[in-house]
């Protein structure tokens, strides 16, 4: 697949801009500019150099970052859509969800918030055959039990004769 010149350019520039060495170079340039202040008597031109250069770089980087973020987000949405599509019990209505307006998204969000609340409620009253960390409102039901590093109760294994 042939990539456009802008895609190649923006990918390369994003890679260069994200390096630690690029940050160090920028810091060194600012230090050189600051140290050169007395040499130029802190003139308006001296200030204009840093103001103009940082404004131009910032202006261009906003568009580069937005372009990169748009492509990354689109790729991630396609991957998520594929995962939803191939999972048998997943709801295909969730495909392409990012295209809905805020009102429609709120309806979906409320449904999933209710499911999450129910799931947390189930954790607070677990079946008797599993151990979960105690919730603060329940008190410490296993005060005398040993606990592992994550706070789970460790049951003694039954001894067989």
C-alpha positions as CSV (number, residue, x, y, z in Angstrom):
1,X,0.0,0.0,0.0
2,X,1.5,3.3,-1.1
3,X,1.5,6.1,1.5
4,X,0.9,9.7,0.6
5,X,3.8,12.1,0.9
6,X,1.9,13.9,3.7
7,X,1.4,10.7,5.7
8,X,5.1,9.8,5.3
9,X,6.2,13.3,6.3
10,X,3.8,13.6,9.3
11,X,4.8,10.2,10.6
12,X,8.5,11.0,10.3
13,X,8.1,14.4,11.9
14,X,6.0,13.0,14.7
15,X,8.7,10.4,15.4
16,X,11.4,13.1,15.5
17,X,9.4,15.5,17.6
18,X,8.7,12.8,20.2
19,X,12.3,11.9,20.9
20,X,14.1,12.9,24.1
21,X,17.0,14.3,22.0
22,X,14.6,16.7,20.3
23,X,13.4,18.0,23.7
24,X,17.0,18.4,24.8
25,X,17.8,20.4,21.6
26,X,14.8,22.7,22.3
27,X,15.9,23.3,25.9
28,X,19.5,24.1,24.7
29,X,18.1,26.6,22.1
30,X,16.1,28.3,24.8
31,X,19.1,28.5,27.1
32,X,21.3,29.9,24.3
33,X,18.6,32.4,23.5
34,X,18.4,33.4,27.2
35,X,22.2,33.6,27.7
36,X,22.4,35.8,24.5
37,X,20.1,38.4,26.1
38,X,22.8,40.6,27.5
39,X,24.7,40.5,24.2
40,X,21.7,41.9,22.4
41,X,20.8,44.2,25.3
42,X,17.5,42.3,25.7
43,X,16.2,44.2,22.7
44,X,12.8,43.9,21.1
45,X,14.4,41.9,18.2
46,X,16.0,39.5,20.6
47,X,12.5,38.8,22.2
48,X,10.8,38.7,18.8
49,X,13.2,35.8,17.7
50,X,12.0,33.4,20.5
51,X,8.4,34.6,20.3
52,X,8.1,34.1,16.6
53,X,9.9,30.8,16.4
54,X,8.0,29.2,19.2
55,X,4.7,30.5,17.8
56,X,5.4,29.1,14.4
57,X,6.5,25.7,15.8
58,X,3.5,25.5,18.1
59,X,1.1,26.4,15.3
60,X,2.5,23.7,13.0
61,X,2.7,21.1,15.7
62,X,-1.0,21.5,16.6
63,X,-1.9,20.3,13.0
64,X,0.7,17.6,13.0
65,X,-0.5,16.2,16.4
66,X,-4.2,16.4,15.3
67,X,-3.5,14.6,12.1
68,X,-1.6,11.8,13.9
69,X,-4.3,11.6,16.6
70,X,-7.1,11.4,14.0
71,X,-5.4,8.5,12.2
72,X,-4.6,6.7,15.5
73,X,-8.2,7.1,16.7
74,X,-9.7,5.9,13.4
75,X,-7.4,2.8,13.4
76,X,-8.3,2.0,17.0
77,X,-12.1,2.4,16.3
78,X,-11.8,0.0,13.4
79,X,-9.9,-2.6,15.6
80,X,-12.6,-2.2,18.3
81,X,-15.3,-2.6,15.8
82,X,-13.7,-5.8,14.6
83,X,-13.5,-7.2,18.1
84,X,-17.1,-6.4,18.7
85,X,-18.1,-8.0,15.4
86,X,-16.3,-11.3,16.1
87,X,-17.4,-11.8,19.7
88,X,-20.5,-13.9,19.7
89,X,-22.4,-12.3,22.6
90,X,-21.3,-8.7,21.8
91,X,-23.9,-6.3,20.7
92,X,-23.4,-5.2,17.1
93,X,-25.2,-2.0,17.9
94,X,-22.0,-0.9,19.5
95,X,-20.2,-0.9,16.1
96,X,-19.4,2.6,14.9
97,X,-20.6,4.1,18.2
98,X,-18.3,7.1,17.8
99,X,-20.6,8.4,15.0
100,X,-23.6,8.9,17.3
101,X,-24.5,12.3,18.8
102,X,-24.2,13.1,22.5
103,X,-27.9,12.2,23.3
104,X,-27.6,8.8,21.8
105,X,-24.3,8.1,23.5
106,X,-25.8,9.1,26.8
107,X,-28.5,6.4,26.4
108,X,-25.8,3.8,25.8
109,X,-23.7,5.1,28.7
110,X,-26.6,4.9,31.1
111,X,-27.3,1.3,30.2
112,X,-23.6,0.3,30.8
113,X,-23.4,2.3,34.0
114,X,-26.4,0.3,35.3
115,X,-24.7,-3.0,34.3
116,X,-21.6,-1.9,36.1
117,X,-23.5,-1.0,39.2
118,X,-25.2,-4.4,39.2
119,X,-21.9,-6.1,38.8
120,X,-20.4,-4.2,41.7
121,X,-23.4,-5.1,43.8
122,X,-22.8,-8.8,42.9
123,X,-19.2,-8.4,44.1
124,X,-20.4,-7.0,47.5
125,X,-22.4,-10.2,48.1
126,X,-20.2,-12.9,46.6
127,X,-21.0,-16.6,46.5
128,X,-19.8,-18.5,49.5
129,X,-17.2,-20.6,47.5
130,X,-15.0,-17.6,46.6
131,X,-13.1,-15.1,48.7
132,X,-12.9,-11.4,47.7
133,X,-11.4,-8.5,49.6
134,X,-13.8,-7.1,52.2
135,X,-15.6,-3.9,51.3
136,X,-15.3,-1.2,54.0
137,X,-19.0,-1.0,54.6
138,X,-19.2,-4.7,55.3
139,X,-16.6,-4.8,58.0
140,X,-13.9,-7.3,58.4
141,X,-15.5,-10.8,58.1
142,X,-12.2,-12.5,58.1
143,X,-10.4,-10.8,60.9
144,X,-8.8,-14.0,62.1
145,X,-7.9,-15.3,58.7
146,X,-4.5,-15.0,57.0
147,X,-4.4,-12.6,54.0
148,X,-2.2,-12.5,51.0
149,X,-0.5,-9.4,49.7
150,X,-3.6,-8.3,47.8
151,X,-5.8,-8.5,50.8
152,X,-7.6,-11.8,49.8
153,X,-8.4,-14.3,52.6
154,X,-6.3,-17.5,52.5
155,X,-8.3,-20.5,53.5
156,X,-6.6,-23.4,55.2
157,X,-6.6,-26.4,52.9
158,X,-8.5,-29.4,54.4
159,X,-6.2,-32.1,55.8
160,X,-6.8,-35.6,54.5
161,X,-5.9,-38.6,56.6
